[in-house]
Amino acid sequence: MKRILAIVFCLLTLHSLAQTAEGDVENLSSMESGLPVVLQEIAIIPEPVTLIKQTGHFILPTNIVILANKSPELKQTVAFLQQRLTIPTGHFVSVIHTPSPIATFKLIINDKIDPILGSEGYHLTVGLKQVIITANKPAGLFYGVQTLMQLLPKEIESKEEVKGIKWAIPCVQVTDYPRLGWRGLMFDVARHFFTKQEVKQYIDAMVRYKYNILHLHLTDDEGWRIEIKGLPRLTEVGAWRVNRVGSFGDFIPPTADEPRNYGGFYTQEDIKELVAYAKERFVNIMPEIDVPGHSLAAIAAYPDLSCSSEAVNYKVRSGEKIMDWSRGAPPLGLVDNTLCPANEKVYIFLDTVFSQLAKLFPFEYIHVGGDEVARNFWEKNDQIKELMKREGLKTIPEVQAYFEKRVEQIVVAKGKKFMAWDEVLEGGVSQNAAVMSWRSMKYGTEAAKAGHEVVMSPTQYAYIDYMQADAITEPRVYASLRLSKAYEFDPIPADVDPKFIKGGQANLWTEQVYNIRQAEYMTWPRGFAIAESVWSPKEKKNWTTFFARTEQHFKRLDIAETKYAPSVYDPIFTVKRGADRQLQVTLSTEVEGLDIYYSFDHSFPDRFYPKYTTPLIPPIDATVLKVITYRGKTPIGRMMNMPIEELNKRAGKK
Ligand code: ACM
């Protein structure tokens, strides 16, 4: 028996050493607290600049003492650490402010600036008896604490006490700081309204991955979400629409008697609370007021803001068709959802809005939209024609440029910097305008070369409203962005002076996102990929290790009860027609090591069904191809039901 145990022990040790060499897995082989051997994986997202593993573990004592100075800027970090340790462990966690040998966690602001760390970096040392985080600034300590949390067993994410866990932290030395200063997530609270509590929940999730900007898209055709004193109809009328579910964008136009009671808005007190909540977590909130397009909610409230006389009949959009994209960009507006650049009342309105915004949001930028402005109503409008004559404007993009310049003057007069979507480059925009590049990396590259500050948030890597896998399983959106593609995001183009690239951002538009659980599903895990792309050194990025870490974080999100998409496990269907025009279906997976099982007979495949090896030719009478992925003996993907008709459609004419 002893011999067998010795062999098992040797095998276990060899196994763990092999894993340590290959990836971030360490063997926690001691029986220090009498609890069984566990393998503690190190899986930090975003990947730190350097992490050196050392032998041994720090075991959380039952009396945890945090040492930190009393600065108000550290208060939230200390409270966060205290709360995160207390709840799942059930241990007693106290805070002291003067040095003492009993301190187990030390959070220290450097007396002497460590130039390598900048304002958000940190050093984290986990020793056998003590954990020390040092940083130049409070933000660095906050990020050090986030890394520390990820070194603890996943049960640290629990909202309740978890018994029977050995709370061990592997001994490490971490030096870490961000690649970019702007690490953003955009949350569209206009298409669907999300409550103050839900926005806080979103902030709580994003800071774990070291995001520091929350861009709130506060206004659009479907809702105006912020109280503006003196303009009460913006929220009395503009914040409410008819409630519909289904495929947003194709809803039947509402009738006059349908109740407009779906929506909501943030009072100015709510905004102050959110800004303070975010600030305590080192997040700046950037407000966006999207003008001159996407402005139907404002126009429904104040029709005078439009150049079109029909505006008196306009209502806040409830998800019915509003634009015609069949001819590409710019779209044709089916209603005139633009503010009128030829109307002085518009600039007075914007002055009121931006002066209140400037007071509410301490962040240095205000985002003013500028995207997807339909031109068809302006082209025909007499007021616009007069404006063009008076100002010598030759084209409609020049009309928008005139508008943007006036808006920039207002924003700058309020002491803020102007930021807008990349379309504003078309008609020309002032050198000081910052550009958020969404249509592709190209526009941001051009803007940076022209000396504009740029934030990269291109559709091809960073649009997290897009589907994450096949439309057959995902809630339908017009485009897809898989996790592996999001992970390719590099916000700094090779041929651009990096000093103009402020950072990168993922954008969550919410036309098809009806609730906070779906917002989480859309954000994670792609939010991990973007976080790593904006924080970690480019040379440290590695899809294989990233995905291994992502899987560890899935377990953490499960315990934290944060929703995420398992779409990465779903197979990819590729179709073509053979020489005889026969349909051929190729199945592949985004990640390695998965097997795909399938059926054509309507029954649910499992691992005893045929395993996919070569392209499939559907049997003549088959109507559905069902597939599922396994890792070894464990089903891991979702059961996908693919109609053969759909595959035929994708393959083109027979
Ligand atoms: C955008 O996606 N229209 C900025």
Residues whose N, C-alpha, C, O or C-beta is under 5 A from the ligand:
A	BS01	ACM	D371 E372 W421 W438
